[in-house]
């Protein structure tokens, strides 16, 4: 999708389509919850607290630091994995997150840390003033949108400790947001050294879909709704109250979770509980697709992974459709805990509410609630790939004959006149003209929608294997980067391995080497270190040059 804003969001999906159409999607940070939505037990948190105290030196913890539980995953045998965020002298630490692993009896088994460098600063008083940091970020947003006359540009710095980029240092994290000439939001996060004013990093911030409904892309689909007087609301009481509203082509402007203006989200209503006509001219039709996409994605995570809702706490989110003007994007936004969908420009894209797009966007929320993969460099590519992988798996899970499963991303929303069949191709990512098939030292410098190709390629190889084949009704031809021949282990095992790696072992700074290690640990946990599955994970990573 094209560029989208991030109020701790991820990027839209369409950016993988080439320079002409960038896409962004958003990420999130949510309260702690166990995998199936159960509250973390007092015993688990007490054991974790004791482990922190006993192993503080090993974990790099000092009296100047505080920790906060973000997530708790409990295995069937009682093994627990407690994920923490960290502050230093009251300041958030980027890359300070870590996961502590405990036995069923509460014994410490080890930890995975985003950084292992000592966290100690001579001072937390910046030499670069906040207004200067704001100005640098505003300039960066203008530079990222050449030729645009940006309106209502706002930049608000936050003092943080950056432990993601080498030796920990004091930094300004500044979120710059504005509206473009069409009134659509653009946003960029700039990380600036608070002593020297040097730019450390920068990235786009818009992470960037019982009655029945006639959808644009999925045919006639079932919907759970809520009766309200003589009418019905497009609100699902069986899935946390998730609902879909009409943004009325408005936009919003948010900064650090505070919205200066917000597009409406008026819940759709219907008199007879039969929604939409299947035509774009009916505003309820796109709403059917968005609500259906939310429903199926919720069911996939719950049925397959035991996760109740995006945050694992059983709470629903909401969708906004008809956002902006000819808006070629969709995004997840933490500040509203919601998905937002544009109508497309009618030439390149139609409404961006297809099932795999909806699952892609919701998965950004899941990633943010778990590993919180930083949205730049190799970790950003893994963030995007995670959404592509689960977007694909949800599409297969749905079993919808009108939108059959495949390894193409966004194939329903791409208009035929665009000259492309999909936004991204998992069997050979370079088919989009820009994505990387194979890892190299240059991958981390690519836009995250293109560096994601390495993990997408790995996922296809792990599920289906290498070479030419037809899966479903689609022909694929997936080469390897090292000339090897890889045998697949199926989509279900791919999903289970990636989900466990994401929720138990990956951290905000995980790169491709770290993803290999995390998925091998996950495969070992699930199937044994001497298993066919464990060997297949190693072979698939080697096949994309991640050794």
C-alpha positions as CSV (number, residue, x, y, z in Angstrom):
1,X,0.0,0.0,0.0
2,X,1.2,3.5,-0.1
3,X,2.7,5.4,2.7
4,X,0.8,5.4,6.0
5,X,1.2,6.9,9.2
6,X,2.4,5.4,12.4
7,X,1.4,6.5,15.9
8,X,3.5,3.6,16.9
9,X,2.0,1.9,13.8
10,X,3.4,-0.2,11.1
11,X,3.6,0.4,7.4
12,X,1.0,0.0,4.7
13,X,1.1,-3.1,2.7
14,X,1.5,-1.7,-0.8
15,X,5.0,-0.3,-0.5
16,X,6.4,-3.5,-1.9
17,X,5.0,-2.6,-5.3
18,X,7.8,-0.3,-6.5
19,X,8.9,3.2,-6.1
20,X,5.7,4.5,-7.6
21,X,3.5,3.0,-4.8
22,X,5.1,2.7,-1.4
23,X,3.2,1.0,1.5
24,X,3.4,1.3,5.2
25,X,1.9,-0.6,8.2
26,X,1.7,0.1,11.9
27,X,2.8,-1.6,15.2
28,X,1.6,-1.6,18.8
29,X,2.5,-2.0,22.4
30,X,-0.1,-3.5,24.7
31,X,-0.6,-4.7,28.2
32,X,0.7,-8.1,29.4
33,X,-1.5,-11.1,28.8
34,X,-1.0,-14.8,28.5
35,X,-1.3,-16.4,25.1
36,X,-4.9,-17.6,25.4
37,X,-6.1,-14.3,26.9
38,X,-5.8,-15.5,30.5
39,X,-4.3,-13.0,33.0
40,X,-0.8,-13.7,34.0
41,X,-0.8,-15.6,37.2
42,X,0.6,-14.1,40.4
43,X,2.9,-17.1,40.8
44,X,4.4,-16.6,37.3
45,X,5.1,-12.9,37.9
46,X,6.5,-13.6,41.4
47,X,8.8,-16.3,40.0
48,X,9.9,-13.9,37.2
49,X,10.5,-11.1,39.7
50,X,12.7,-13.5,41.8
51,X,14.6,-14.5,38.6
52,X,15.3,-10.9,37.8
53,X,16.6,-10.2,41.3
54,X,18.8,-13.3,41.2
55,X,20.2,-12.9,37.7
56,X,20.2,-9.1,37.5
57,X,24.0,-9.0,36.7
58,X,23.6,-11.5,34.0
59,X,20.7,-9.6,32.5
60,X,22.6,-6.3,32.7
61,X,20.1,-4.8,35.2
62,X,21.2,-2.0,37.6
63,X,19.5,0.1,40.2
64,X,19.1,2.9,37.6
65,X,16.8,0.6,35.5
66,X,13.1,-0.3,35.9
67,X,11.3,-3.1,34.1
68,X,7.7,-3.7,33.2
69,X,6.0,-6.9,32.0
70,X,4.6,-6.6,28.5
71,X,3.6,-10.2,27.8
72,X,3.5,-13.7,29.3
73,X,3.4,-16.9,27.2
74,X,2.8,-20.2,29.1
75,X,3.5,-23.5,27.4
76,X,1.3,-26.6,27.9
77,X,3.9,-28.1,30.2
78,X,3.9,-25.0,32.4
79,X,7.1,-23.4,31.0
80,X,6.8,-19.7,31.0
81,X,8.3,-16.9,28.9
82,X,7.9,-13.4,30.4
83,X,8.6,-10.4,28.1
84,X,9.8,-7.1,29.7
85,X,10.3,-3.5,28.6
86,X,13.0,-1.4,30.3
87,X,13.5,2.2,31.3
88,X,16.8,3.8,32.4
89,X,16.5,6.7,34.9
90,X,12.9,7.0,33.9
91,X,13.6,7.1,30.1
92,X,12.3,4.4,27.7
93,X,15.0,2.2,26.3
94,X,14.8,1.4,22.6
95,X,16.1,-2.1,22.4
96,X,15.9,-2.6,26.1
97,X,13.4,-5.4,25.9
98,X,14.1,-9.0,26.9
99,X,12.4,-12.3,27.5
100,X,13.0,-14.4,30.6
101,X,12.4,-18.2,30.3
102,X,11.3,-20.1,33.4
103,X,10.7,-23.8,34.0
104,X,7.3,-25.1,35.1
105,X,8.6,-24.9,38.7
106,X,9.8,-21.3,38.3
107,X,13.5,-22.0,37.8
108,X,15.4,-19.7,35.5
109,X,16.3,-21.2,32.2
110,X,17.8,-18.3,30.4
111,X,16.9,-15.1,28.5
112,X,16.8,-13.5,25.1
113,X,17.8,-9.8,25.1
114,X,17.5,-7.2,22.4
115,X,20.9,-5.8,23.5
116,X,23.6,-7.3,25.6
117,X,25.6,-4.0,25.9
118,X,25.9,-2.4,29.3
119,X,23.3,0.3,29.9
120,X,25.0,3.2,31.6
121,X,25.1,6.9,30.6
122,X,27.1,9.7,32.1
123,X,24.1,12.0,32.0
124,X,20.4,12.1,30.8
125,X,20.5,15.8,30.2
126,X,20.5,16.5,26.4
127,X,22.9,19.0,24.8
128,X,20.6,19.2,21.7
129,X,17.5,21.2,22.7
130,X,14.1,19.6,22.0
131,X,13.0,22.4,19.4
132,X,16.2,21.6,17.4
133,X,15.4,17.9,17.3
134,X,11.8,18.8,16.3
135,X,13.1,20.9,13.4
136,X,15.4,18.2,12.2
137,X,12.6,15.7,12.2
138,X,10.3,18.1,10.3
139,X,13.0,18.6,7.7
140,X,13.3,14.8,7.4
141,X,9.6,14.5,6.8
142,X,9.7,17.2,4.1
143,X,12.7,15.5,2.4
144,X,10.8,12.1,2.4
145,X,7.9,13.8,0.6
146,X,9.5,15.9,-2.2
147,X,7.2,18.2,-4.1
148,X,4.5,18.0,-1.5
149,X,3.3,21.1,0.3
150,X,2.7,19.6,3.7
151,X,0.0,21.0,5.9
152,X,-0.4,20.9,9.7
153,X,3.1,19.6,10.2
154,X,3.8,18.8,13.8
155,X,6.9,17.3,15.4
156,X,7.2,16.4,19.1
157,X,10.4,14.9,20.5
158,X,10.6,12.3,23.3
159,X,13.9,11.8,25.2
160,X,14.9,8.1,25.1
161,X,17.9,5.9,25.5
162,X,18.9,4.2,22.2
163,X,20.3,0.8,22.7
164,X,19.5,-0.4,19.2
165,X,22.4,1.2,17.4
166,X,25.6,0.2,19.0
167,X,26.7,1.7,22.4
168,X,23.6,3.0,24.3
169,X,23.3,6.7,24.0
170,X,20.9,9.5,24.9
171,X,18.6,10.3,21.9
172,X,15.6,12.2,20.8
173,X,12.9,10.1,19.2
174,X,10.7,12.5,17.2
175,X,7.5,11.7,15.5
176,X,6.8,14.2,12.7
177,X,3.3,14.1,11.2
178,X,1.5,16.1,8.6
179,X,-1.2,16.0,5.9
180,X,-0.3,15.9,2.2
181,X,-2.0,17.9,-0.6
182,X,-4.9,15.4,-0.7
183,X,-5.4,15.6,3.1
184,X,-3.9,12.1,3.7
185,X,-1.5,11.6,6.6
186,X,2.2,11.2,6.2
187,X,4.6,10.5,9.1
188,X,8.2,9.8,9.9
189,X,10.1,8.9,13.1
190,X,13.6,10.4,13.4
191,X,16.1,9.2,16.0
192,X,18.7,11.9,16.7
193,X,21.7,11.8,19.0
194,X,20.8,14.1,21.9
195,X,24.5,15.2,22.3
196,X,25.7,15.8,18.7
197,X,22.5,16.3,16.7
198,X,23.6,13.5,14.3
199,X,20.8,11.4,12.8
200,X,20.9,7.8,14.1
201,X,18.0,6.4,12.1
202,X,14.7,7.3,10.5
203,X,11.7,5.4,9.4
204,X,8.1,5.9,8.2
205,X,5.5,5.5,10.9
206,X,2.3,4.3,9.2
207,X,2.5,0.6,9.4
208,X,1.6,0.3,6.8
209,X,-9.0,-6.2,6.1
210,X,-25.5,-13.4,12.7
211,X,-26.1,-11.9,9.4
212,X,-24.4,-12.1,6.0
213,X,-22.8,-9.7,3.7
214,X,-22.0,-9.4,0.0
215,X,-18.3,-8.4,-0.2
216,X,-16.1,-7.0,-2.9
217,X,-13.6,-9.8,-2.9
218,X,-14.9,-12.8,-0.8
219,X,-18.4,-13.4,-2.1
220,X,-21.3,-13.7,0.4
221,X,-19.8,-14.2,3.9
222,X,-21.3,-14.8,7.4
223,X,-21.3,-12.0,9.9
224,X,-22.0,-11.8,13.6
225,X,-23.8,-8.5,14.4
226,X,-25.5,-6.8,17.3
227,X,-29.2,-5.9,17.3
228,X,-29.9,-2.3,18.4
229,X,-33.6,-1.6,18.5
230,X,-35.2,-2.4,15.1
231,X,-31.8,-2.2,13.3
232,X,-28.5,-4.1,13.4
233,X,-24.9,-2.8,14.1
234,X,-21.9,-4.2,12.3
235,X,-20.4,-5.1,15.6
236,X,-19.4,-8.7,16.6
237,X,-20.1,-9.6,20.3
238,X,-18.5,-13.0,19.8
239,X,-15.1,-11.5,18.9
240,X,-14.5,-8.9,21.6
241,X,-17.0,-6.4,20.2
242,X,-15.0,-5.7,17.1
243,X,-16.9,-3.4,14.7
244,X,-16.6,-1.6,11.4
245,X,-17.3,2.1,10.9
246,X,-17.4,4.6,8.1
247,X,-14.6,7.2,8.1
248,X,-16.6,9.3,5.7
249,X,-13.4,9.9,3.7
250,X,-12.0,11.9,6.6
251,X,-8.4,11.7,7.9
252,X,-6.8,12.1,11.3
253,X,-3.6,13.5,12.7
254,X,-2.0,11.8,15.7
255,X,1.3,12.3,17.5
256,X,2.6,10.0,20.2
257,X,-0.8,8.6,20.8
258,X,-2.5,12.0,21.1
259,X,-4.8,12.8,18.2
260,X,-5.1,16.4,17.2
261,X,-7.9,15.4,14.9
262,X,-9.6,12.1,14.2
263,X,-11.6,10.9,11.3
264,X,-15.1,9.6,12.2
265,X,-15.8,6.0,12.7
266,X,-19.6,5.8,12.6
267,X,-20.6,2.2,13.1
268,X,-22.4,0.7,10.1
269,X,-26.1,-0.2,10.6
270,X,-28.6,-2.2,8.5
271,X,-32.3,-2.8,8.7
272,X,-32.4,-6.5,7.7
273,X,-29.0,-7.8,8.7
274,X,-28.0,-8.5,5.0
275,X,-25.1,-6.2,4.4
276,X,-23.7,-4.7,1.1
277,X,-24.4,-5.4,-2.5
278,X,-21.0,-6.6,-3.7
279,X,-20.5,-3.3,-5.6
280,X,-18.1,-0.5,-4.7
281,X,-20.9,2.1,-5.0
282,X,-22.5,0.7,-1.8
283,X,-20.4,2.0,1.1
284,X,-21.4,-1.0,3.2
285,X,-19.7,-3.5,0.8
286,X,-16.2,-2.5,1.7
287,X,-17.3,-2.7,5.4
288,X,-18.3,-6.3,4.8
289,X,-14.9,-7.2,3.6
290,X,-13.2,-5.4,6.5
291,X,-15.4,-7.0,9.1
292,X,-15.0,-10.5,7.5
293,X,-11.2,-10.1,7.4
294,X,-11.2,-9.2,11.1
295,X,-13.4,-12.2,11.9
296,X,-11.3,-14.8,10.0
297,X,-8.0,-13.4,11.4
298,X,-9.3,-13.5,14.9
299,X,-10.5,-17.1,14.4
300,X,-7.1,-18.1,12.9
301,X,-5.1,-16.8,15.8
302,X,-7.5,-18.3,18.3
303,X,-8.0,-21.7,16.7
304,X,-4.4,-22.3,15.6
305,X,-2.4,-20.5,18.2
306,X,-4.7,-20.1,21.2
307,X,-4.5,-16.3,21.0
308,X,-7.7,-14.4,21.8
309,X,-7.6,-11.2,19.9
310,X,-4.7,-9.0,18.8
311,X,-3.3,-8.4,22.3
312,X,-4.2,-11.8,23.6
313,X,-6.7,-10.4,26.1
314,X,-10.0,-11.1,24.3
315,X,-10.6,-7.4,23.5
316,X,-11.7,-6.4,20.1
317,X,-10.5,-3.6,17.8
318,X,-12.3,-1.8,15.1
319,X,-12.1,-1.0,11.4
320,X,-12.5,2.3,9.6
321,X,-13.3,2.0,5.8
322,X,-13.5,4.8,3.2
323,X,-10.6,6.7,4.8
324,X,-9.0,9.6,3.0
325,X,-9.1,10.6,-0.7
326,X,-8.1,8.0,-3.3
327,X,-6.0,6.6,-0.5
328,X,-3.8,3.7,-1.7
329,X,-3.2,2.2,1.7
330,X,-4.3,0.4,4.8
331,X,-2.8,0.5,8.2
332,X,-2.9,-0.7,11.8
333,X,-2.8,2.2,14.4
334,X,-1.9,1.6,18.0
335,X,-3.3,4.9,19.2
336,X,-6.8,3.8,18.3
337,X,-6.2,0.0,18.4
338,X,-7.8,-0.1,14.9
339,X,-7.4,-1.0,11.3
340,X,-8.0,1.7,8.6
341,X,-8.6,1.1,4.9
342,X,-8.4,3.5,2.0
343,X,-10.6,3.1,-1.2
344,X,-7.6,3.1,-3.6
345,X,-7.3,5.4,-6.5
346,X,-9.4,3.2,-8.8
347,X,-6.5,2.8,-11.3
348,X,-3.7,1.2,-9.4
349,X,-5.7,-0.3,-6.6
350,X,-9.3,-0.9,-5.6
351,X,-10.4,-0.7,-2.0
352,X,-7.7,-2.2,0.2
353,X,-10.0,-4.5,2.2
354,X,-9.1,-7.9,0.9
355,X,-8.7,-10.8,3.3
356,X,-4.9,-11.1,3.2
357,X,-4.5,-7.3,3.6
358,X,-6.8,-7.3,6.7
359,X,-4.8,-10.2,8.2
360,X,-1.6,-8.4,7.3
361,X,-2.7,-5.3,9.2
362,X,-4.0,-7.1,12.3
363,X,-0.8,-9.0,12.5
364,X,1.2,-5.8,12.9
365,X,-0.8,-5.4,16.1
366,X,0.2,-8.9,17.2
367,X,3.8,-8.3,16.4
368,X,3.8,-5.0,18.3
369,X,2.2,-6.8,21.3
370,X,4.9,-9.5,21.3
371,X,8.3,-9.0,19.8
372,X,7.8,-5.4,18.8
373,X,10.2,-5.7,16.0
374,X,11.7,-2.3,15.3
375,X,10.5,-0.9,12.0
376,X,13.8,-0.3,10.3
377,X,16.8,-2.3,9.1
378,X,16.6,-6.1,9.1
379,X,14.1,-6.1,12.1
380,X,11.8,-4.0,10.0
381,X,11.9,-6.4,7.2
382,X,11.1,-9.2,9.6
383,X,8.2,-7.1,10.9
384,X,6.8,-6.8,7.4
385,X,7.4,-10.4,6.5
386,X,5.6,-11.5,9.7
387,X,2.5,-9.7,8.4
388,X,2.9,-11.2,4.9
389,X,3.4,-14.7,6.3
390,X,0.3,-14.7,8.6
391,X,-1.7,-12.8,5.9
392,X,-1.0,-15.7,3.6
393,X,-1.8,-18.3,6.3
394,X,-5.1,-16.7,7.2
395,X,-6.1,-16.7,3.5
396,X,-5.4,-20.4,3.3
397,X,-7.2,-21.0,6.7
398,X,-10.4,-19.2,5.5
399,X,-11.0,-21.8,2.7
400,X,-13.1,-19.2,0.8
401,X,-13.7,-20.4,-2.8
402,X,-14.1,-16.7,-3.9
403,X,-10.6,-15.8,-2.5
404,X,-8.6,-19.0,-2.5
405,X,-5.3,-19.4,-0.6
406,X,-2.1,-18.5,-2.5
407,X,1.4,-17.1,-1.9
408,X,0.5,-13.8,-3.5
409,X,0.0,-10.7,-1.3
410,X,-2.9,-8.3,-2.2
411,X,-3.7,-9.9,-5.5
412,X,-7.4,-9.0,-5.1
413,X,-6.8,-5.2,-4.7
414,X,-4.4,-4.8,-7.6
415,X,-6.2,-3.5,-10.7
416,X,-5.5,-5.4,-13.9
417,X,-4.4,-2.3,-15.8
418,X,-1.5,-1.9,-13.4
419,X,0.5,-4.6,-15.2
420,X,1.1,-6.6,-12.0
421,X,-0.7,-9.5,-10.5
422,X,0.0,-8.9,-6.8
423,X,1.8,-6.6,-4.4
424,X,4.3,-9.3,-3.4
425,X,5.3,-12.8,-4.4
426,X,6.5,-15.1,-1.7
427,X,8.0,-17.8,-4.0
428,X,10.3,-15.3,-5.7
429,X,10.0,-11.9,-4.0
430,X,12.1,-10.2,-6.7
431,X,9.2,-10.5,-9.1
432,X,7.9,-7.3,-7.7
433,X,10.9,-5.5,-9.1
434,X,12.6,-4.5,-5.9
435,X,12.4,-7.1,-3.1
436,X,15.4,-9.2,-2.1
437,X,15.3,-13.0,-2.7
438,X,18.5,-13.6,-0.8
439,X,20.2,-12.2,2.2
440,X,23.3,-10.0,1.8
441,X,24.9,-7.3,3.9
442,X,23.0,-4.7,1.9
443,X,19.6,-6.0,2.8
444,X,19.3,-4.0,6.0
445,X,19.6,-0.8,4.0
446,X,16.5,-1.6,1.9
447,X,13.0,-0.3,2.5
448,X,11.4,-2.8,4.9
449,X,8.9,-3.8,2.3
450,X,11.8,-5.0,0.1
451,X,14.1,-6.5,2.8
452,X,11.1,-8.5,3.9
453,X,11.6,-10.6,0.8
454,X,14.3,-12.7,2.4
455,X,11.9,-14.0,5.1
456,X,9.0,-14.3,2.7
457,X,11.2,-16.5,0.5
458,X,12.3,-18.5,3.5
459,X,8.6,-19.0,4.5
460,X,7.6,-20.2,1.1
461,X,10.5,-22.7,0.9
462,X,9.8,-24.0,4.4
463,X,6.2,-24.6,3.6
464,X,6.3,-25.8,-0.1
465,X,10.0,-26.4,-1.0
466,X,12.0,-25.3,-3.9
467,X,11.5,-25.6,-7.7
468,X,8.5,-25.3,-10.0
469,X,5.1,-26.5,-8.9
470,X,1.4,-25.7,-8.9
471,X,-0.2,-25.1,-5.5
472,X,-3.9,-24.6,-5.7
473,X,-4.5,-23.0,-9.0
474,X,-1.3,-21.0,-9.1
475,X,2.1,-21.9,-10.6
476,X,5.2,-21.1,-8.6
477,X,8.9,-21.4,-9.3
478,X,11.1,-20.8,-6.3
479,X,14.8,-21.1,-6.7
480,X,17.3,-21.2,-3.9
481,X,20.2,-18.8,-3.4
482,X,22.8,-21.5,-2.8
483,X,21.7,-23.9,-5.5
484,X,20.3,-26.4,-3.0
485,X,17.1,-28.4,-3.2
486,X,14.7,-27.8,-0.3
487,X,11.7,-29.9,0.8
488,X,8.8,-28.2,2.4
489,X,7.1,-29.2,5.7
490,X,3.7,-27.6,5.0
491,X,1.9,-24.3,5.9
492,X,0.7,-25.4,9.3
493,X,4.1,-26.2,10.6
494,X,5.5,-23.0,9.2
495,X,2.8,-21.0,11.1
496,X,3.4,-22.8,14.4
497,X,7.2,-22.3,14.2
498,X,7.0,-18.6,13.2
499,X,4.4,-17.8,15.8
500,X,6.4,-19.4,18.6
501,X,9.6,-17.7,17.4
502,X,7.8,-14.4,17.3
503,X,6.1,-14.6,20.7
504,X,8.8,-16.4,22.7
505,X,12.3,-15.7,21.2
506,X,12.3,-12.6,19.0
507,X,13.0,-9.2,20.4
508,X,12.9,-5.6,19.0
509,X,16.4,-5.9,17.6
510,X,16.1,-9.4,16.0
511,X,17.9,-9.5,12.6
512,X,18.0,-12.3,10.1
513,X,20.7,-14.2,11.9
514,X,18.6,-13.8,15.1
515,X,15.5,-15.0,13.2
516,X,17.3,-18.1,12.1
517,X,18.3,-18.8,15.7
518,X,14.7,-18.0,17.0
519,X,13.0,-20.3,14.5
520,X,15.4,-23.1,15.1
521,X,14.7,-22.8,18.9
522,X,11.0,-22.8,18.1
523,X,11.2,-25.9,15.8
524,X,13.3,-27.7,18.5
525,X,10.7,-26.9,21.1
526,X,7.8,-28.1,19.0
527,X,9.3,-31.0,17.1
528,X,12.7,-31.8,18.7
529,X,16.2,-30.7,17.7
530,X,16.8,-33.9,15.7
531,X,13.5,-33.7,13.8
532,X,12.8,-33.3,10.1
533,X,11.2,-30.0,10.9
534,X,14.3,-28.6,12.7
535,X,16.5,-29.7,9.8
536,X,14.1,-28.1,7.3
537,X,14.2,-24.7,9.1
538,X,18.0,-24.8,8.9
539,X,17.9,-25.8,5.2
540,X,15.4,-23.1,4.2
541,X,17.4,-20.3,5.9
542,X,20.6,-21.5,4.2
543,X,18.7,-21.5,0.9
544,X,18.2,-17.7,1.3
545,X,21.8,-17.2,2.4
546,X,21.1,-16.8,6.1
547,X,23.6,-19.2,7.7
